[in-house]
Amino acid sequence: MDEIEINIELKKINALHSSLDENNVMTYIIFLESNRHRLNELQIAWLDNKIDDLNEKTRLAFEKSMENIDVELATKPITEKMEEMGVLREV
């Protein structure tokens, strides 16, 4: 596939949903699996590397977000969370 054909196919994928952009790993997975038969070995290798890179970025972002979660608070019943925050509830 040449650059123009690749861009056309990527725009078709993005048209499915706006989240399927250049930062979403699913965009490249869909593109690769839909067009594997039209790609050469170097293009497939590049896509595999792009998918791995985006997966790693997602993993790191997830790990970082998990660092900010208070597990003790997250596992408490909702009624205890409400009381700790000062919300009055009627009995």
N, C-alpha and C positions, 0 to 999 in steps of 0.2 A: 504494500500500500504506500502511496506517496503522501506527503504532508497534507495536501488538500483533502484527500479522501479520509484521512485520519481525523482532521478537524470537523468534517461533515458528520462523521460517525459520532464523535464526542458531543457535538451539538444536538444530535438526535437523542443521545442518552440524557443530556441535561434537560431536554424538553420533556422527558418523562416526569421529572421532579426537580425542582430548583436545588435541592440538597445534593444532587448528583453533579458536583462540580470537581474542579481539579484538586481539591483537598479531601475528597471522599474516596476512600479505598474501593468502595463498591463501583464507582464509575469505571475504574480501570479493570476490575474483575469482569464487569459486564462487557466492556469493550473487548477484552482479551478473549473471553469465551465466545462472544458473538462473531469475532473476526479472526480467530486463530488460523483458519484455513487460508486467509489472505495475507498473513504476516510472514515476514522472513524470520530467521533464527535470531538475528540481532534485535529486531523489534520485540520479539517475544521475551528475550532475555532482559531488555530494558523495562518492559512492563512488569516482569516478575520482580525485578529490583525495586521498581516504583511501588508495587504492592507491598513488598517487605518493608520498605522505608516508611510508608504511611501506617502500616500495622504497628511498627515500632513507635512512631510518634503518638499514635492513639494509646498504646500500652503505657507509655510514659506519662501522658496526660491523665489517664485513668488512675495510675499509681499516685500521682501528685494530688489529684482530687480526693483520693481516699485518705490521704494524710490529714485532711481537715475535718474528717468525720469523728464526732465524739461517739464511740461505740456504746458506751454506757448509756448516754442519753438516747441514742437511736433505738436501743432495745427496751427502754422503759415504756409502760403503757401510756397511751395518749392522755389519760386523766392525770397522771403524775407530771407529765410535761406541761400541761395546762396550769397546774397548781404552782409549779416552780416558776412559771413566767408571770405569776400574779393574776391570772385570769380567774375571776370568781365563777363558781358554778353553784347552781341551786340544787339543794338536796330534796 
